[in-house]
Amino acid sequence: MNQVKEPDFRALFEAAPGLYLVLDPDLTIVGASDGYLRATMTTRDAIVGQPLFEVFPDNPEEPDATGSTNLGASLQRVLRFRQPDAMAVQKYDVRRPDGSFEERYWSPLNTPVTDANGAVRWIIHRVEDVTDVLRLRQEGGARDAFILEQQRIIDQLKTANEALAANDDALRTSEARLLSILTTIPDAMVMIDDAGVMLSFSTTAERLFGYTAQEVIGRNVSMLMPEPYRSEHDNYLTRYMRTNERRIIGIGRVVLGQRRDGGTFPMELAVGEVIIEGRHQFTGFVRDLTERQESERRLHEAQAELLHISRLSEMGQMASALAHELNQPLAAINNYLSGAERLMKRGELERATDAFGKVIEQVDRAAQIIRRLREFVSKGDADRRVESLPKIIDEASALALVGARSQGVKAEFALDPAAETAFVDKIQVQQVLVNLVRNAVEAMNAAPVRKLLVGTTRIGEMIEVRVADTGPGIAPHIKARLFEPFVTSKATGMGVGLSICRSIIESHGGRLWAEDNAGGGTVFRFTVPAPP
């Protein structure tokens, strides 16, 4: 039986799909994964051997930045207590190659690697870039770049092994060090041969699946999968060996794993391939997504609650104008009923019947206003379907323009016949329109010309909606940060309306932006998908 060579642990560590940095007790950088280098826009030659905080300083444009201070405190706790230290989400901007800084948010975990005497030899600094999550965006695949580079790294394995073999002592020391690091990495690692038999099972894999390495090495990897994947796994390998068609190798995907107790869990699986002495071997890096999916669920719930509160806030701000709008049909109903009563007493039944007809019309008018209010403030779950875009615009404008005519605002609509329907959540898009139209009306409060235009245009598979005003425009110091939370030019505004609007539109796969109006004022534009 051929003895399988030990893998090159340095290459495996550097190719690990996570973001890892290795520090010595003096907080000098001694190693980094490729993913970490890409995320921080650095190179291994530029940072290895350098003090951590000289390579990654705080953003000098933010004197109140606390990223390096908080990270330093966490690392000192690791050195002192020799225990992992999980940090809260940190704002720690990254320096670009041109010297400027890019805003980033990280979720860090610092883990000690100790020697036989319990002394800390290295610290593994693992981070996840959560910038997009904090901006309410769906988290993308953070490790796609690792998969694309996998083949290049694998091609270098044999050369690297031959170079290290020239010095057996250095090889053993290096592999022992990197093995201790790999056993501490939070991602599980499983290595199999071309028959699906497990050759290596990391310490993290033992914790994740509930098996010991001795229990699984030599057995088929399908034991870590639920049905029907368990029964079909060997067919996957056979088909790949026959056709060389990659369905997961070098690509990565989210799949289900099965623990020893029979429980299943979602996991992110990245697979790389290496050919050693003519035989294929596959290395899988596994990350448990249970906690992440639960966090995303709570985030979506919080976002829905925030949208609901925002709609209630909009209604509160329009309360006076809405009361005036409802008083008109109520007053008309009162007058028509009084007139009908007098006509009936005089025996003029035909004219009294006409008056009752007018009462019904005014009741319908009041009911329509209340129905629009009820739909707008309803909480409801996100529900996208094919909707009439002109109807959405009409109902949202009816709410947002309450009281606008008395302020001298003239509203015009230019709707593209090719944009009759859109694939959207009606209530959410109405919220965006109400916010944009009300902002436009308020912006024209002191303008000599008060003209509002709402228009639509079909552009390929998307529909663009625009809301233009003739106000004073957006101040330059506000314009660059217009869609950030808590940025506002209003004396009593909270500055979350446009931030929420952008989140809604981006969740539909579109975008929201602002530009100067050619005739003076501002044009807000956003895109939503046409029906599939």
PLY file of the C-alpha trace (Angstrom):
ply
format ascii 1.0
element vertex 532
property float x
property float y
property float z
element edge 531
property int vertex1
property int vertex2
end_header
0.00 0.00 0.00
1.46 3.35 -1.04
2.17 5.74 1.83
0.51 9.11 1.30
2.81 12.10 1.65
2.03 14.64 4.33
0.53 17.79 2.72
2.35 21.12 2.64
0.70 22.79 5.63
2.11 26.23 4.87
0.53 26.25 1.43
-2.74 24.94 2.87
-2.75 27.64 5.55
-2.01 30.44 3.11
-4.72 29.15 0.74
-7.33 28.78 3.50
-10.49 30.63 2.43
-10.78 32.53 5.70
-9.04 35.78 6.65
-6.16 34.87 8.99
-3.13 36.72 10.34
-0.46 35.05 12.54
1.39 37.16 15.15
4.23 36.39 17.53
4.04 37.49 21.22
5.67 40.82 20.26
2.72 41.43 17.88
4.96 41.11 14.84
3.33 39.64 11.75
4.74 36.19 10.88
2.15 34.89 8.43
-1.09 35.69 6.60
-3.59 33.87 4.44
-4.15 34.92 0.83
-7.71 35.91 1.68
-6.46 38.26 4.41
-4.00 39.90 2.00
-6.74 40.47 -0.56
-9.16 41.87 2.00
-6.56 44.32 3.37
-5.03 45.20 -0.03
-1.54 44.21 1.12
1.16 41.74 0.07
2.92 39.11 2.15
6.39 40.61 1.47
5.21 44.04 2.63
3.75 42.96 6.00
5.54 39.80 7.23
8.17 40.77 9.80
6.54 44.15 10.46
4.85 45.32 13.70
1.08 44.91 13.41
0.05 48.49 14.12
2.67 50.01 11.84
1.20 48.05 8.95
-2.43 48.67 9.98
-2.71 52.12 11.61
-5.96 53.92 12.38
-7.41 56.23 9.74
-5.64 59.59 10.37
-8.71 61.44 9.12
-10.69 60.05 12.06
-9.06 61.24 15.31
-11.66 59.33 17.35
-10.92 55.98 15.69
-10.61 53.13 18.23
-9.88 50.12 16.00
-6.18 49.71 16.85
-6.75 50.47 20.56
-9.49 47.83 20.89
-7.50 45.25 18.91
-4.40 45.88 21.02
-6.38 45.38 24.24
-7.81 42.08 22.94
-4.36 40.77 21.95
-2.99 41.64 25.40
-5.85 39.69 26.99
-4.93 36.67 24.84
-1.30 36.92 25.95
-2.25 37.32 29.59
-5.00 34.73 29.96
-3.98 32.38 27.07
-7.62 32.06 26.04
-9.42 32.98 22.77
-10.86 36.49 22.80
-13.86 37.30 20.59
-14.30 41.01 19.88
-17.41 42.99 19.09
-17.76 44.31 15.54
-15.04 46.94 15.01
-14.78 49.87 12.60
-11.19 49.61 11.38
-10.54 51.32 8.05
-8.07 49.76 5.58
-5.33 51.72 3.87
-5.47 51.50 0.09
-2.27 51.21 -2.00
-2.58 54.92 -2.90
-2.48 55.90 0.80
-6.18 56.73 1.21
-8.42 54.73 3.56
-11.49 52.60 2.82
-14.24 52.24 5.43
-14.47 48.65 6.75
-16.18 46.82 9.62
-14.78 43.56 10.99
-15.80 40.74 13.34
-12.49 39.59 14.92
-11.50 36.49 16.91
-8.01 36.22 18.47
-6.83 32.71 19.40
-3.57 31.70 21.15
-1.33 28.84 19.99
0.64 27.52 22.98
3.66 25.27 23.37
3.97 22.20 25.58
4.60 24.41 28.63
1.49 26.50 28.04
3.36 29.60 26.84
1.85 31.57 23.95
3.99 31.07 20.83
1.66 32.64 18.26
-1.69 34.38 18.05
-4.10 33.64 15.21
-6.05 36.79 14.34
-9.13 35.72 12.36
-11.58 38.31 10.95
-14.73 38.40 8.87
-15.52 41.47 6.77
-19.09 42.42 7.83
-19.16 45.84 6.12
-21.92 44.87 3.70
-24.03 43.23 6.41
-23.97 46.43 8.47
-25.11 48.29 5.37
-28.09 45.86 5.10
-26.80 44.11 2.03
-26.93 40.31 1.34
-23.55 38.91 2.22
-21.74 37.72 -0.84
-19.30 34.80 -1.13
-16.22 36.12 0.68
-13.99 33.27 -0.42
-14.55 33.11 -4.18
-11.07 34.51 -4.79
-9.58 31.57 -2.84
-11.34 29.08 -5.09
-10.14 30.84 -8.26
-6.52 30.75 -7.04
-6.70 27.17 -5.78
-5.29 25.58 -8.91
-2.33 27.99 -9.00
-1.53 27.21 -5.35
-1.83 23.46 -5.90
0.60 23.64 -8.83
3.17 25.09 -6.45
2.76 22.38 -3.78
5.19 19.88 -5.27
7.85 22.52 -5.91
7.48 23.86 -2.39
7.76 20.36 -0.90
10.99 19.65 -2.83
12.49 22.95 -1.65
11.62 22.26 1.98
12.89 18.68 1.80
16.44 20.04 1.29
16.53 20.75 4.99
14.77 18.05 7.02
15.05 19.91 10.31
13.56 23.09 8.84
10.80 21.02 7.21
9.82 19.31 10.45
9.87 22.61 12.39
7.84 24.39 9.74
5.27 21.62 9.42
4.92 21.31 13.20
4.31 25.05 13.47
1.80 25.17 10.64
0.08 22.00 11.84
-0.48 23.65 15.23
-1.92 26.68 13.45
-4.20 24.57 11.23
-5.53 22.67 14.24
-6.53 26.04 15.76
-8.15 27.55 12.65
-11.93 27.81 13.17
-12.62 26.29 9.71
-12.72 22.49 9.61
-10.40 20.70 7.15
-11.01 17.24 5.66
-8.74 15.57 3.09
-9.88 12.61 0.95
-8.42 10.48 -1.84
-9.96 9.81 -5.27
-12.15 7.04 -3.78
-13.66 9.38 -1.16
-11.67 7.82 1.71
-10.68 10.31 4.42
-6.93 10.84 4.88
-6.92 13.76 7.31
-9.46 15.16 9.79
-8.58 18.39 11.63
-9.28 19.18 15.28
-11.95 21.70 14.24
-13.59 19.00 12.10
-13.70 16.75 15.17
-15.56 19.45 17.12
-17.87 20.26 14.23
-18.94 16.72 13.26
-18.56 14.98 16.66
-16.18 12.26 15.44
-12.52 11.77 16.37
-9.91 11.57 13.62
-9.25 7.91 14.51
-12.93 7.09 13.96
-13.16 8.55 10.45
-9.73 8.21 8.80
-9.91 5.31 6.36
-13.72 5.60 6.02
-15.74 7.18 3.21
-16.42 10.91 3.57
-20.08 10.33 2.69
-20.67 9.42 6.36
-20.57 13.19 7.03
-23.52 13.81 4.68
-27.29 13.26 5.00
-29.30 11.43 2.38
-29.64 11.64 -0.58
-26.12 13.12 -0.84
-24.60 10.20 1.07
-25.72 7.62 -1.48
-24.81 9.78 -4.48
-21.40 11.07 -3.35
-19.32 8.25 -4.87
-21.15 8.79 -8.16
-20.11 12.45 -8.05
-16.45 11.44 -7.70
-16.71 8.78 -10.41
-18.34 11.22 -12.83
-15.69 13.84 -12.13
-12.82 11.39 -12.65
-14.43 10.31 -15.94
-15.51 13.71 -17.34
-13.32 16.22 -15.43
-16.51 18.33 -15.16
-16.26 20.55 -12.08
-19.50 21.07 -10.17
-18.04 21.98 -6.79
-14.24 21.62 -7.02
-12.68 25.06 -7.34
-16.14 26.64 -7.09
-17.52 26.18 -3.59
-21.13 26.16 -2.42
-23.45 25.88 0.57
-24.42 22.28 1.40
-25.76 20.21 4.32
-23.53 18.31 6.73
-24.50 15.61 9.23
-23.08 15.29 12.73
-22.46 12.09 14.63
-25.78 12.45 16.49
-27.67 12.57 13.17
-28.37 16.30 13.28
-27.85 18.28 10.07
-26.52 21.81 9.66
-25.82 24.23 6.78
-22.15 24.61 5.91
-20.03 26.47 3.37
-17.74 24.01 1.54
-14.69 24.99 -0.53
-12.83 22.13 -2.25
-9.36 22.12 -3.79
-7.62 19.39 -5.77
-4.00 18.20 -5.90
-2.37 15.36 -7.83
0.43 13.62 -5.90
2.32 10.82 -7.61
-0.42 10.47 -10.19
-3.30 10.19 -7.67
-5.96 12.80 -6.98
-6.47 14.15 -3.48
-9.13 16.65 -2.43
-9.07 19.08 0.50
-12.32 20.50 1.79
-12.56 23.54 4.06
-15.85 23.60 5.98
-17.48 26.50 7.83
-20.63 26.08 9.96
-23.26 28.58 8.76
-25.81 27.90 11.51
-24.96 31.00 13.53
-24.58 33.18 10.43
-27.98 32.19 9.05
-29.58 32.86 12.43
-27.89 36.27 12.53
-29.14 37.03 9.02
-32.66 36.02 10.04
-32.55 38.38 13.04
-31.12 41.10 10.81
-33.98 40.74 8.32
-36.50 40.88 11.16
-34.87 44.03 12.53
-34.84 45.59 9.08
-38.55 44.85 8.59
-39.31 46.37 12.00
-37.28 49.46 11.11
-39.19 49.85 7.84
-42.47 49.59 9.73
-41.41 52.19 12.31
-40.26 54.48 9.50
-43.70 54.31 7.86
-45.38 55.10 11.18
-43.02 58.06 11.58
-43.94 59.34 8.12
-47.62 59.18 9.04
-46.95 61.04 12.29
-45.23 63.86 10.41
-48.15 64.12 7.97
-50.84 63.89 10.67
-51.98 67.53 10.40
-52.28 67.48 6.61
-54.03 64.10 6.67
-56.53 65.36 9.23
-57.32 68.30 6.95
-57.70 65.92 3.99
-60.19 63.75 5.90
-62.15 66.75 7.21
-63.11 67.74 3.67
-65.22 64.65 2.86
-66.57 64.55 6.44
-67.71 68.18 6.23
-69.27 67.52 2.82
-71.12 64.49 4.21
-72.52 66.62 7.03
-73.71 69.32 4.59
-75.29 66.83 2.18
-77.14 65.03 5.00
-78.49 68.31 6.38
-79.66 69.33 2.90
-81.25 65.91 2.29
-83.14 66.18 5.60
-84.61 69.55 4.61
-85.55 68.30 1.14
-87.35 65.27 2.58
-89.34 67.45 4.95
-90.50 69.51 1.96
-91.37 66.35 0.05
-88.68 66.81 -2.63
-87.68 63.14 -2.64
-85.87 63.17 -6.01
-83.52 65.96 -4.95
-83.04 64.30 -1.56
-82.03 61.07 -3.33
-79.41 63.01 -5.31
-78.06 64.43 -2.04
-77.75 60.92 -0.57
-75.81 59.91 -3.69
-73.37 62.73 -2.97
-73.03 61.44 0.60
-72.04 58.00 -0.72
-69.41 59.58 -2.98
-67.84 61.42 -0.04
-67.93 58.27 2.12
-66.04 56.42 -0.64
-63.53 59.29 -0.79
-62.86 59.12 2.97
-62.67 55.32 2.87
-60.08 55.50 0.08
-57.87 57.83 2.15
-58.11 55.52 5.18
-57.42 52.43 3.04
-54.24 54.00 1.65
-53.11 54.86 5.17
-53.82 51.35 6.45
-51.90 49.71 3.59
-48.94 52.06 3.98
-48.46 51.51 7.73
-49.20 47.77 7.64
-46.22 45.72 8.77
-46.57 42.67 6.56
-43.87 40.34 5.24
-41.79 41.14 2.17
-43.84 39.93 -0.78
-42.64 40.68 -4.30
-44.98 40.13 -7.18
-45.95 41.74 -10.47
-47.60 45.06 -9.56
-49.05 47.98 -11.50
-46.37 50.68 -11.27
-48.72 53.59 -12.21
-51.08 52.47 -9.41
-48.21 52.35 -6.89
-47.14 55.86 -7.95
-50.72 57.17 -7.82
-51.41 55.86 -4.32
-48.02 56.94 -2.93
-48.35 60.41 -4.47
-51.87 60.79 -3.09
-50.44 60.31 0.40
-47.26 62.31 -0.05
-48.95 65.29 -1.75
-51.52 65.81 1.01
-51.56 69.56 1.63
-49.05 70.24 -1.18
-51.54 72.09 -3.41
-52.16 74.65 -0.69
-48.38 75.31 -0.74
-48.46 76.07 -4.47
-46.82 72.82 -5.59
-47.71 71.73 -9.11
-47.29 67.99 -9.68
-46.81 66.42 -13.11
-46.51 62.75 -14.11
-44.68 61.33 -17.16
-45.22 57.57 -17.15
-43.69 55.32 -19.81
-46.31 52.96 -21.33
-43.56 50.31 -21.52
-43.22 50.47 -17.73
-46.73 49.46 -16.77
-45.71 46.70 -14.35
-42.76 45.93 -12.05
-41.68 42.96 -9.92
-41.63 44.60 -6.48
-42.91 44.66 -2.92
-45.70 47.21 -3.31
-45.65 48.60 0.26
-41.86 48.99 0.34
-41.67 50.81 -2.99
-44.57 53.04 -1.92
-42.54 53.93 1.17
-39.61 54.98 -1.03
-41.87 57.12 -3.23
-43.63 58.75 -0.26
-40.27 59.64 1.25
-38.84 61.05 -2.00
-41.97 63.04 -2.90
-42.31 64.51 0.60
-38.65 65.47 0.60
-39.14 67.17 -2.78
-42.18 69.13 -1.50
-40.28 70.25 1.60
-37.25 71.25 -0.49
-39.43 73.64 -2.55
-40.92 75.33 0.53
-39.19 78.65 -0.23
-38.62 78.23 -3.98
-40.21 80.74 -6.39
-41.14 77.91 -8.78
-42.58 74.76 -7.17
-42.84 72.06 -9.79
-42.71 68.36 -8.99
-42.23 65.71 -11.69
-42.63 61.96 -11.22
-41.70 59.87 -14.24
-40.84 56.32 -15.33
-38.69 54.87 -18.12
-38.16 51.25 -19.19
-34.41 50.49 -19.54
-33.81 46.90 -20.62
-34.80 44.53 -17.81
-35.11 47.39 -15.29
-37.48 50.30 -14.80
-36.16 53.72 -13.73
-38.37 55.94 -11.56
-37.43 59.61 -11.08
-38.68 62.30 -8.70
-37.54 65.82 -9.68
-38.04 69.13 -7.82
-37.16 72.79 -8.47
-35.79 73.48 -5.00
-32.36 74.88 -4.05
-30.53 71.56 -4.58
-28.41 69.59 -2.12
-25.61 71.27 -0.20
-22.15 69.97 -1.25
-21.19 68.92 2.30
-24.37 66.79 2.50
-24.31 65.40 -1.04
-21.32 63.10 -0.57
-22.90 61.44 2.50
-26.55 61.76 1.47
-27.47 58.09 1.89
-25.54 57.43 5.11
-27.59 56.90 8.30
-28.15 59.96 10.54
-27.07 62.47 7.87
-29.69 65.19 7.32
-30.08 68.87 6.50
-33.42 69.11 8.36
-33.46 70.76 11.78
-35.71 68.04 13.23
-34.89 65.13 10.93
-33.28 61.87 12.05
-31.51 61.24 8.74
-32.57 57.61 8.30
-35.20 58.00 5.54
-32.88 57.95 2.52
-30.71 55.24 4.10
-33.79 53.02 4.45
-34.89 53.88 0.90
-31.53 52.81 -0.51
-31.68 49.52 1.45
-35.17 48.80 0.06
-34.13 49.48 -3.54
-30.88 47.50 -3.28
-32.79 44.55 -1.79
-34.85 44.63 -5.03
-31.63 44.41 -7.08
-31.76 48.08 -8.12
-29.94 51.25 -7.06
-30.90 54.72 -5.79
-28.96 57.89 -6.51
-29.34 61.70 -6.72
-28.17 64.24 -9.28
-28.67 67.91 -10.07
-31.80 68.91 -11.97
-30.98 70.70 -15.23
-33.55 73.41 -14.43
-32.42 73.80 -10.82
-33.18 71.53 -7.89
-32.58 67.80 -7.51
-33.57 64.58 -9.30
-33.70 61.34 -7.32
-33.66 58.21 -9.47
-34.06 54.55 -8.57
-34.40 51.32 -10.53
-36.54 48.24 -9.91
-36.82 45.03 -11.94
-39.38 44.58 -14.67
-41.52 41.42 -14.46
-39.44 38.28 -15.10
0 1
1 2
2 3
3 4
4 5
5 6
6 7
7 8
8 9
9 10
10 11
11 12
12 13
13 14
14 15
15 16
16 17
17 18
18 19
19 20
20 21
21 22
22 23
23 24
24 25
25 26
26 27
27 28
28 29
29 30
30 31
31 32
32 33
33 34
34 35
35 36
36 37
37 38
38 39
39 40
40 41
41 42
42 43
43 44
44 45
45 46
46 47
47 48
48 49
49 50
50 51
51 52
52 53
53 54
54 55
55 56
56 57
57 58
58 59
59 60
60 61
61 62
62 63
63 64
64 65
65 66
66 67
67 68
68 69
69 70
70 71
71 72
72 73
73 74
74 75
75 76
76 77
77 78
78 79
79 80
80 81
81 82
82 83
83 84
84 85
85 86
86 87
87 88
88 89
89 90
90 91
91 92
92 93
93 94
94 95
95 96
96 97
97 98
98 99
99 100
100 101
101 102
102 103
103 104
104 105
105 106
106 107
107 108
108 109
109 110
110 111
111 112
112 113
113 114
114 115
115 116
116 117
117 118
118 119
119 120
120 121
121 122
122 123
123 124
124 125
125 126
126 127
127 128
128 129
129 130
130 131
131 132
132 133
133 134
134 135
135 136
136 137
137 138
138 139
139 140
140 141
141 142
142 143
143 144
144 145
145 146
146 147
147 148
148 149
149 150
150 151
151 152
152 153
153 154
154 155
155 156
156 157
157 158
158 159
159 160
160 161
161 162
162 163
163 164
164 165
165 166
166 167
167 168
168 169
169 170
170 171
171 172
172 173
173 174
174 175
175 176
176 177
177 178
178 179
179 180
180 181
181 182
182 183
183 184
184 185
185 186
186 187
187 188
188 189
189 190
190 191
191 192
192 193
193 194
194 195
195 196
196 197
197 198
198 199
199 200
200 201
201 202
202 203
203 204
204 205
205 206
206 207
207 208
208 209
209 210
210 211
211 212
212 213
213 214
214 215
215 216
216 217
217 218
218 219
219 220
220 221
221 222
222 223
223 224
224 225
225 226
226 227
227 228
228 229
229 230
230 231
231 232
232 233
233 234
234 235
235 236
236 237
237 238
238 239
239 240
240 241
241 242
242 243
243 244
244 245
245 246
246 247
247 248
248 249
249 250
250 251
251 252
252 253
253 254
254 255
255 256
256 257
257 258
258 259
259 260
260 261
261 262
262 263
263 264
264 265
265 266
266 267
267 268
268 269
269 270
270 271
271 272
272 273
273 274
274 275
275 276
276 277
277 278
278 279
279 280
280 281
281 282
282 283
283 284
284 285
285 286
286 287
287 288
288 289
289 290
290 291
291 292
292 293
293 294
294 295
295 296
296 297
297 298
298 299
299 300
300 301
301 302
302 303
303 304
304 305
305 306
306 307
307 308
308 309
309 310
310 311
311 312
312 313
313 314
314 315
315 316
316 317
317 318
318 319
319 320
320 321
321 322
322 323
323 324
324 325
325 326
326 327
327 328
328 329
329 330
330 331
331 332
332 333
333 334
334 335
335 336
336 337
337 338
338 339
339 340
340 341
341 342
342 343
343 344
344 345
345 346
346 347
347 348
348 349
349 350
350 351
351 352
352 353
353 354
354 355
355 356
356 357
357 358
358 359
359 360
360 361
361 362
362 363
363 364
364 365
365 366
366 367
367 368
368 369
369 370
370 371
371 372
372 373
373 374
374 375
375 376
376 377
377 378
378 379
379 380
380 381
381 382
382 383
383 384
384 385
385 386
386 387
387 388
388 389
389 390
390 391
391 392
392 393
393 394
394 395
395 396
396 397
397 398
398 399
399 400
400 401
401 402
402 403
403 404
404 405
405 406
406 407
407 408
408 409
409 410
410 411
411 412
412 413
413 414
414 415
415 416
416 417
417 418
418 419
419 420
420 421
421 422
422 423
423 424
424 425
425 426
426 427
427 428
428 429
429 430
430 431
431 432
432 433
433 434
434 435
435 436
436 437
437 438
438 439
439 440
440 441
441 442
442 443
443 444
444 445
445 446
446 447
447 448
448 449
449 450
450 451
451 452
452 453
453 454
454 455
455 456
456 457
457 458
458 459
459 460
460 461
461 462
462 463
463 464
464 465
465 466
466 467
467 468
468 469
469 470
470 471
471 472
472 473
473 474
474 475
475 476
476 477
477 478
478 479
479 480
480 481
481 482
482 483
483 484
484 485
485 486
486 487
487 488
488 489
489 490
490 491
491 492
492 493
493 494
494 495
495 496
496 497
497 498
498 499
499 500
500 501
501 502
502 503
503 504
504 505
505 506
506 507
507 508
508 509
509 510
510 511
511 512
512 513
513 514
514 515
515 516
516 517
517 518
518 519
519 520
520 521
521 522
522 523
523 524
524 525
525 526
526 527
527 528
528 529
529 530
530 531
